[in-house]
């Protein structure tokens, strides 16, 4: 059925050697690591991604004080101006209002008078 040839045997040996070399390379890499976790390093040090111990950086807290009085005054003035413009209109923003009033005859012609006259 299936015959084992010499070429197949040579291929199997080459594949086994490659697997052994990869495994040995992994072992050498594992052995050259200085640390594998933070506990492997001393106090004040941490294990980096390169598997060596690094000193922990000192982080200093800086106090930032924001003065928000000037921006709040600007926003307040802008709101007041916007309210004035919306109420009174300004130049090209002016809204035309229809102040047309119906005359007395038009009220009667639309049937709003009911035929009664004031004394």
Rosetta silent file (secondary structure, phi, psi, omega in degrees, C-alpha in Angstrom):
SEQUENCE: XXXXXXXXXXXXXXXXXXXXXXXXXXXXXXXXXXXXXXXXXXXXXXXXXXXXXXXXXXXXXXXXXXXXXXXXXXXXXXXXXXXXXXXXXXXXXXXXXXXXXXXXXXXXXXXXXXXXXXX
SCORE:     score description
SCORE:     0.000 S_00000001
   1 L     0.000  -81.464  178.753    0.000    0.000    0.000 S_00000001
   2 L  -104.327  126.874 -179.901    2.275    2.843    1.202 S_00000001
   3 L  -105.361  136.915  177.955    5.982    2.414    0.604 S_00000001
   4 L   -87.185  120.566 -179.723    8.585    4.216    2.659 S_00000001
   5 L  -102.863  164.652  179.646   11.221    5.742    0.381 S_00000001
   6 H   -66.003  -34.386  179.581   14.686    7.024    1.261 S_00000001
   7 H   -64.916  -36.937  178.598   13.648   10.560    0.303 S_00000001
   8 H   -67.497  -37.772  177.787   10.825   10.447    2.849 S_00000001
   9 H   -65.055  -40.615  178.364   13.234    9.350    5.571 S_00000001
  10 H   -65.618  -39.369  178.351   15.613   12.238    4.783 S_00000001
  11 H   -64.987  -39.726  178.589   12.748   14.728    4.873 S_00000001
  12 H   -65.017  -39.257  179.461   11.645   13.433    8.273 S_00000001
  13 H   -66.683  -43.351  179.263   15.172   13.797    9.662 S_00000001
  14 H   -62.677  -42.021  179.284   15.494   17.384    8.361 S_00000001
  15 H   -64.205  -41.270  179.007   12.106   18.276    9.882 S_00000001
  16 H   -65.341  -39.148  178.352   13.097   16.761   13.254 S_00000001
  17 H   -64.590  -40.521  179.487   16.398   18.726   13.251 S_00000001
  18 H   -64.078  -42.395  179.305   14.528   21.983   12.538 S_00000001
  19 H   -63.659  -42.213  179.350   12.107   21.314   15.406 S_00000001
  20 H   -64.692  -41.500  179.128   15.001   20.556   17.791 S_00000001
  21 H   -64.603  -40.498  178.015   16.871   23.744   16.737 S_00000001
  22 H   -63.963  -43.082  179.180   13.773   25.903   17.304 S_00000001
  23 H   -63.419  -42.968  178.231   13.257   24.333   20.731 S_00000001
  24 H   -64.943  -38.823  176.665   16.931   24.898   21.698 S_00000001
  25 H   -62.328  -40.085  177.817   16.709   28.538   20.527 S_00000001
  26 H   -64.977  -40.157  178.579   13.635   29.039   22.692 S_00000001
  27 H   -65.231  -40.604  179.002   15.449   27.541   25.704 S_00000001
  28 H   -64.547  -43.027  178.745   18.484   29.808   25.180 S_00000001
  29 H   -62.645  -40.316  178.961   16.206   32.854   24.894 S_00000001
  30 H   -65.451  -36.808 -179.362   14.381   31.815   28.059 S_00000001
  31 H   -74.655  -22.040 -178.771   17.668   31.400   29.918 S_00000001
  32 L   -85.899   -3.738 -179.713   18.962   34.834   28.931 S_00000001
  33 L   -71.948  136.655  177.360   16.057   36.667   30.521 S_00000001
  34 L   -77.759  -33.353 -178.856   16.945   38.773   33.540 S_00000001
  35 L  -149.743  161.047  175.526   13.419   38.570   34.924 S_00000001
  36 L  -124.929  -13.998  175.946   10.063   37.050   34.192 S_00000001
  37 L  -152.816  170.918 -178.859    7.887   39.017   36.629 S_00000001
  38 H   -64.327  -26.556  179.135    8.142   42.085   38.872 S_00000001
  39 H   -68.559  -21.363  179.539    8.950   39.859   41.844 S_00000001
  40 H   -72.884  -21.857 -178.824   12.193   38.834   40.110 S_00000001
  41 L   -94.651  163.833  179.882   13.484   42.412   40.332 S_00000001
  42 L   -75.781 -178.970 -179.529   14.506   44.282   43.459 S_00000001
  43 L   -68.689  134.727 -179.772   12.520   46.917   45.328 S_00000001
  44 L    86.212    7.555  179.155   11.890   50.003   43.208 S_00000001
  45 E  -126.358  157.411  176.643   12.352   48.084   39.945 S_00000001
  46 E  -135.034  157.644 -179.528    9.954   46.438   37.515 S_00000001
  47 E   -87.698  117.960 -178.068   10.294   43.785   34.833 S_00000001
  48 L   -83.488  178.218 -179.703   10.003   45.388   31.406 S_00000001
  49 L   -70.869  -14.864  176.110    8.770   43.919   28.141 S_00000001
  50 L   -91.362   11.269  178.432   12.387   43.216   27.207 S_00000001
  51 L    58.546   37.999  172.021   12.621   40.914   30.284 S_00000001
  52 L  -130.395  155.166 -176.790   15.140   43.115   32.060 S_00000001
  53 E   -80.871  134.567  179.225   14.736   45.062   35.300 S_00000001
  54 E  -125.859  147.519  178.664   14.140   48.805   35.021 S_00000001
  55 E   -73.623  138.794  179.156   14.004   51.435   37.741 S_00000001
  56 L   -69.021  133.726  179.575   10.528   52.745   38.484 S_00000001
  57 L   -72.077  147.849  176.885   10.169   56.358   37.348 S_00000001
  58 L   -88.881  120.989 -179.618    9.480   59.005   39.958 S_00000001
  59 L  -103.015  120.215  179.360    6.218   60.738   39.191 S_00000001
  60 L   -99.461  135.748  179.078    5.891   64.207   40.662 S_00000001
  61 L   -84.397  125.956  176.537    2.470   65.681   41.154 S_00000001
  62 L  -108.943  139.017 -178.521    2.101   69.132   39.675 S_00000001
  63 L   -94.485  123.097  179.175   -0.728   71.394   40.747 S_00000001
  64 L  -109.627  123.196  178.786   -2.535   73.069   37.881 S_00000001
  65 L  -111.809  121.909  179.465   -4.716   76.021   38.732 S_00000001
  66 L  -100.545  130.030  175.837   -7.129   77.172   36.082 S_00000001
  67 L   -98.438  105.130 -174.638   -8.436   80.707   36.163 S_00000001
  68 L  -102.464   13.929 -178.664  -11.874   80.465   34.559 S_00000001
  69 H   -70.008  -47.425 -177.588  -13.130   83.985   35.375 S_00000001
  70 H   -63.725  -47.598  177.938  -12.173   85.549   32.012 S_00000001
  71 H   -62.074  -34.832  179.625  -13.702   82.772   29.870 S_00000001
  72 H   -69.045  -34.364  176.595  -16.900   82.863   31.945 S_00000001
  73 H   -66.323  -42.478  179.357  -17.180   86.638   31.463 S_00000001
  74 H   -62.189  -44.623  179.678  -16.729   86.230   27.693 S_00000001
  75 H   -65.416  -38.644  177.542  -19.406   83.524   27.540 S_00000001
  76 H   -62.780  -44.420  178.551  -21.776   85.655   29.663 S_00000001
  77 H   -63.586  -40.670  179.356  -21.347   88.677   27.368 S_00000001
  78 H   -62.998  -38.004  178.525  -21.911   86.439   24.326 S_00000001
  79 H   -67.073  -40.931  178.933  -25.164   85.122   25.825 S_00000001
  80 H   -64.324  -43.263  178.835  -26.386   88.670   26.546 S_00000001
  81 H   -64.068  -42.374  179.514  -25.564   89.789   22.981 S_00000001
  82 H   -62.596  -39.479  178.617  -27.286   86.709   21.532 S_00000001
  83 H   -66.110  -40.089  178.403  -30.412   87.440   23.598 S_00000001
  84 H   -63.869  -43.573 -179.422  -30.407   91.088   22.419 S_00000001
  85 H   -65.428  -40.165 -179.423  -30.038   90.031   18.781 S_00000001
  86 H   -68.715  -31.698 -178.495  -32.840   87.470   19.092 S_00000001
  87 H   -79.747  -47.434 -172.316  -35.147   90.019   20.702 S_00000001
  88 H  -104.591  -17.545 -175.486  -34.466   93.094   18.552 S_00000001
  89 L    78.457  157.753 -178.206  -32.753   91.781   15.456 S_00000001
  90 L  -153.105  110.483  174.249  -29.539   93.202   14.093 S_00000001
  91 H    56.291 -122.629 -176.687  -28.839   94.135   10.488 S_00000001
  92 H   -70.695  -10.776  178.314  -28.986   91.102    8.218 S_00000001
  93 H   -90.291   -3.694 -174.967  -30.258   89.005   11.120 S_00000001
  94 L   -63.840  133.065  179.054  -33.380   91.142   11.528 S_00000001
  95 L   -95.866  126.162  178.920  -36.576   89.182   11.365 S_00000001
  96 L   -79.953  130.138 -179.274  -39.389   90.917    9.505 S_00000001
  97 L  -106.759  146.145  179.565  -42.604   90.861   11.457 S_00000001
  98 L   -93.500  103.619 -179.004  -46.049   91.048    9.960 S_00000001
  99 L  -100.865   28.144 -178.465  -47.825   93.888   11.743 S_00000001
 100 L   -73.381  128.770  179.027  -50.802   93.853    9.409 S_00000001
 101 L  -113.128  142.722  178.237  -54.094   94.536   11.205 S_00000001
 102 L   -75.394  141.031  175.138  -57.505   93.687    9.866 S_00000001
 103 L   -82.054  172.126 -177.353  -59.837   96.573    9.290 S_00000001
 104 H   -65.846  -35.594 -179.427  -63.396   96.621   10.623 S_00000001
 105 H   -67.432  -36.716 -178.372  -64.846   95.788    7.211 S_00000001
 106 H   -68.287  -33.124  177.349  -62.641   92.748    6.878 S_00000001
 107 H   -62.013  -42.627 -178.195  -63.838   91.424   10.224 S_00000001
 108 H   -71.414  -33.323 -178.434  -67.431   91.631    8.982 S_00000001
 109 H   -72.284  -22.878  178.837  -66.608   90.125    5.620 S_00000001
 110 L   -90.222    1.600  176.369  -65.075   87.062    7.301 S_00000001
 111 L    84.150   24.075 -177.572  -68.188   86.482    9.327 S_00000001
 112 L   -95.985   -7.385 -176.134  -66.777   87.584   12.640 S_00000001
 113 L   -88.985  -23.557 -178.169  -69.267   90.315   13.402 S_00000001
 114 L    60.529   16.121  176.213  -72.404   88.144   13.708 S_00000001
 115 L    76.572    4.654  179.611  -74.448   91.095   12.444 S_00000001
 116 L   -96.019  138.603  178.521  -74.526   92.830   15.820 S_00000001
 117 L  -110.930  147.943  178.657  -73.546   96.460   16.070 S_00000001
 118 L   -75.922  143.429 -177.865  -72.191   98.177   19.124 S_00000001
 119 L   -69.936    0.000    0.000  -74.518  100.858   20.636 S_00000001
